[in-house]
Structure formats: C-alpha cells, structure tokens
C-alpha cells in the first residue's frame, strides 16, 4: 500500500532539504547500534550514511522498485555490504523481520500515511527492549518547499502521541532546520 502523498521529488532536490549525517548524529545513530530498519528508504538518503556508522545490517524497505534499485546500486558502488534493500509493502504486510531483531527503526517522512499507528506497532514489534525509533517529519508550516498537505501533516505532538499509544517512551525532540523536526522514543 502506497502512503498518500508519497511522491518523491528528484534526488537533487530531495537532498537539499536536510543534512542526513547531522540528523543521524542528533538521533543517536552510532557504532553501538547493530541492526536498523529504514521504512520507506527512498533514495537511501539516510540508509547509506547510517550503513557507514552502524556495526550491523540496515534493512532498507520501500514499495517502489526504482528506489530499491537505486539503494542497491549506491550500496554496491560504495562497497557497503551491510545494506539489504527490500522491495516490500511493509505497511500492509509488515516487515517480515523477526520480533525484537533490530536496535533502531527509521520512520522518516512517512507518518502522514493512513495508518501511522500500524507502522509504529510494527516498529515496536521488531525493536529489542530498550531500543529506539527515530521519527523525522516536515514541520507543520505551510511555507516548507515540499511535504504532505497540511491537513495530513503530523505535528510533533501528534507523532509523539501515536508512538506513546503503542508503548513507546518519549526521549527527545530536535529541530532539524530548516524544514523538519525529529523525535526519539524508546521501547
């Protein structure tokens, strides 16, 4: 199931909206993290830099074959053998990963879909106890150059509420200037 308003701009435009490496550092991505799941990996904007940092594997999920092809090509070109790009409808079918099998989940610019709590429940299921989910989303500001329509764009408080409703514990909020916010919650 594609999420509503899920069209990606051209990669050159997309990469101008944030600094992935800085965002990952703020969200606590480090060498102590073993395995990561990236739901809706797109061009690998966060997958590729994370793969260079973590000590295990990153499972990069997307429903678009072209995005999976792009992530695989980038990983191969950079000799990043810890990237597993997976074509999957993870919203309808789940990730297919084992329960409590990852240390971090990325939910970046994806919670504006019809079923944000279902995606958060799947994240909770696959995370080890004490592990974290990172949420990045567009600020609730109509002047942002892109992002979902305001009527479906989650405010930080809404994203936090959804996550807490499935069992996550809030840890920290970040301002990812100029257009995004970030949240970290723990299982």
Secondary structure, DSSP 8 states (H G I E B T S, - for coil): ---TT-----HHHHTTS--HHHHHHHTT--TT---EEEET-TTTTTHHHHHHH-SS-EEEEES-HHHHHHHHHHHHHTT-TTEEEEE--HHHH-----TT-EEEEEEES-TTSTTHHHHHHHHHHHEEEEEEEEEEEE-S-TTSSS-S-TTT---HHHHHHHHHHTT-EEEEEEEETTTEEEEEEE-
